[in-house]
Amino acid sequence: MNIIAIVSMCGSGKSVASEIFKSSGYEVVYFGEVNLNKLKEEGLEINPINEKMMREKLRKIYGMGAFAKLLLPKIEKLNKENNVVLDGLYSYEELKILKDKFNNIKVVSIVCDKDIRYERLSKRKIRPLTKSEAISRDISEVENINKAIPIALADYYILNNSSIEDYKNNLKELVIKL
């Protein structure tokens, strides 16, 4: 069984990639669900400010590998009988935790020019971001969450600057390769 961790900056296409893997039989574990669930538990509105606050709060409580630690039981259970795709691995520490636990993990980085990402994020139906919100999130995730290292150390890279059809075809080729 394989574990594929998808990493990228916000708006690069992680959700589309996860859907392609899911349609190929992979079980999806969405790292962002931890953040969203904690916000709901605390009765907080889901918005960029609260999401950032909660991401950083969870890391203060559980360490930089927080999301991997909290999702590890779910990943282990699913991976016993399934290929698993991890949608949105964030930090280098999370990657280290998973690599220490699983020898079958590969990292796929989705790369996209930032102006294209910002345009896509502004038009996104679910949780859209303005350009200034997206820039702020980029900086916060690189400086405070160590997000750049897993992107830089990925096993595979997929460029997502053109059409959705080209992007999906490239992802399908990668699924076959893996």
N, C-alpha and C positions, 0 to 999 in steps of 0.2 A: 504494500500500500504506500502511496506517495502523499506527502504533505507539500503543498505549494503555498508559499507566503507571497502575497502580492504587496508591493511597496510602491509608493509614489507620493508626490505632492498632491494636495487637494485639487480635484478637478481634472486629473490626468486620465481617468477612465478605469479605476479599480472596480467599480460596481459592474460595469459592462464586462470586464475580464472575469469577474466572479460568476456572472451569469453564463458565460461561455463554458467555464469549467463545470458549473452546475449542470448544464445541458449535456455535458459529456460524462455525467455520473458522479461527479465530486460532491461531497457534502460541504456546505459553506459555513464557516465560522466568521462572523462579522465582529471585528475588534471594537468598532464604534458602539456596538450594542451595550458594552459595559458602561460606557459614559452616559449613553441615553437612558439606560435603566436606572443608574444612580441619580440622575437628574429627576426622573419621574418619582423615585423613592423619596426624594427630599422635597417634592412638590415644586420644583423649579421649572420655569419656562425653558424650552429648548430654543436657544439662540446662540449666536457666536460668543458672546461674553460669558454666558453660563457654561457653555461647552469647554471653553478654554480654562475657566476656573476649575471645573470638575476634572479635566485631564490632569491639570497640575496638582490638584488636591489629592487625587488617587495616587500619583507618583510620590507625593510627600508621605503618604501613609504606607504604601506598599513598596516603595522604591521605584527606580526607573523601569523595572521589568514588570510593573503592576498588571498590565493587561494580559500578558502571557501567563503570569502567576494565577490570575483570576479565571482565565479560560482554560488552563491546563487540564483539569478534569474532563471538560467537554471535548477537548481535542483528543485526549487519550482514548476516551470512550468511542468517539466516532472513527478514529483511525484503526481500531482493532479490526473492523470489517469494511472500511471504506477508504477511498482516496479522499483527501480533505484539502480544500482551498481556504487559506486564511486571508480574508479581505481586510486589508488595512493594518498590517503590522506597523508599528510606529518606531520604537526605539531600538538602538543597538543592543541594549541590555535585554530586551524582549527576544531579540534574535539569538543572543547567546544562551538564554534559558532554553529556548526551543531546540537549538543545535545540540546542547548538552543532553537533552532528553530524547531527541529523535535523530536517527542517522539517515532518515529518508526524506529530509526536508530540502527543498530547493527554493531559491528566492527569485522572483520575477519582478523586475522594475519596469513600471510603465513611465515613459518619458514623454513630455509634451512641452512645447514652448510656453513660457509663462503668459504671454499675451493671449494665446489661444485658450489656456486654462481659465484665465480671468474672464474672458468673454463667455465661455461655457458656463462658468459658475454664476455669472450674472443672469443667465437665462434658465438655470436649473429650476425645475419645478419644486423639488424637495430641498429645503434649506438653502436657498440661493444666497450668494454673497456678493456684495459690491466689490469693486476692484480694491478699494482701501481695506475692506475686511479681509479679502483674500491675501493681500500683501502682509497684513498684520498677522494672519494665521501662518503664512509661510515662515515669517521671521520667528514667531513664537515656537513653531514646531522644530525648526532647525536649532535655535538657540537653547530651548528649554526641554526638548524631548529627544534630542539626539537622532532625529529622523533621517538626516543625510547619510549616516554611515551605512545603514542597510541598503539604501538606494545605491550607494557607491560600490558596495560589495556584492551586489546581486549576481546570480549565476546566469541570468538571461535578461535581455533588454528588448522591450517592444516600443517602437516609436508610434505615437498617436497624434500626429499632426495633420493627417489627411481625412478622408471620408470615413464614416462609421463602418461602411462595408469593407474597406481596406483593413481597418483596424481589426474587425471581427475575423476576417480571413487570416490575418497574421496570428491572431490568438489561436484559431483553430489549428493552424500549422504547428504551433508550439505545443498544444495539447497532444497532438499526434506524436510529436517528437518525444514528449515526456512519457 
